[in-house]
Amino acid sequence: MYNASARIEHESWLEELERIADRLELSSEARSTAADLFLANVPESDRSKRAMLAASVYAGSLVASDGRTQCAVADAADVSRLSIQQRWKDLLEDAGLEPPKW
């Protein structure tokens, strides 16, 4: 969980999340879920923040049934697909959600 000040502290990252979501044409539910996932798991280093942001967008799109591929999200977020692949399941599990078992 995160506190309200986290939205202010990480406002620039949330703006970046919106830019990524715009590129992917994500629903408002996917955007909101992605923001919640990101704010609940913000890493310390800026380099890790971009990867966590991308993983949050990917996971948020899955939760909202507005799924995008890892490759599409990675391209939109300018990270590697591996960065998303390594983080998204843990994000969902930490939020108390069960990742899909394809």
N, C-alpha and C positions, 0 to 999 in steps of 0.2 A: 504494500500500500504506500501511497505517497501523500504528502501534505499539499495544501493549496499553494504554498510559496514555491513549490517545485515548478509549477506552470510558469511563474514569473522568472525564476532562475534559469529555466531552459527554454525560454520563449523563442530564441533563434533556432533551436533544434526543432521545435514544434512548427515553426514557419517552414523549415526545410522538409519536414514530414508532409506538410500540405503541398509543397511543390512536387514532391515525389508522387503523392496521391493524385495530383492533377494530371501528371504525365501518364499515370496508369488508369485514370478515370475511375477511381474507387468511389464507392458509396460513402455516405456520411457515417453509416454504422461502422464500416471498415476503418475509416479515418479515426473515429472516436476510440475504437478498440485498440488500434495501433498506438494512439497517443497514451492511453492508459497503461498499456504494456510497457512502452518506453519509459514513462515517468516512474513506474514502479521498479525499474531495473537500470537506471542510468549509471553507466560505469564512470570511473574517475577520469580516464584519459580521453582526450578529444578524438584520438584515432579510433578508439574502441566505440565511441558514441555513434559514429557514422555506421559502423557495422551493426550495432544494437538497434539503431533506428531502422535500418533496412530489414532486419529480422523481425522487428515489431510490425512493420508494414506488411510483410509477408504473412505473419501469424494473424494479424488483424484481418487481413483479407480472407483467410481461411475461416476464421470464426464467424465472419459476417456472410459466409457463403458467396463471397465476391472474389474467389480465389484467382490469383495470378501465379505464373510460374516463378520459380526462384530466379531464373535467368532474366525474366522481364523486370522483376523488382531490383535485381542487382544492377542491371543496365540503367534503370531510372535513378537509382541511388548512387551510382558510381562506386560500387564495391564489387568484390568477387562473389560468385555464387557460393563458394565455400564459406565465406563469412556468414552468410545467411544459414546455410546448411548446419553449421556448427552451433547455432544459437537458438533457432526458432522453437525446437521441441522443449528445451528447458524453460523458455519464456512461458509457454502454455502451461507446463507443469507447475511452475512457480505461481501462476495465477489460479491454480486449482482446476485447470481444464485438461482434458485428455486429448493428446495429439491423435490425429487420424492414423489408422494402421492400414496403409495401402498395401 
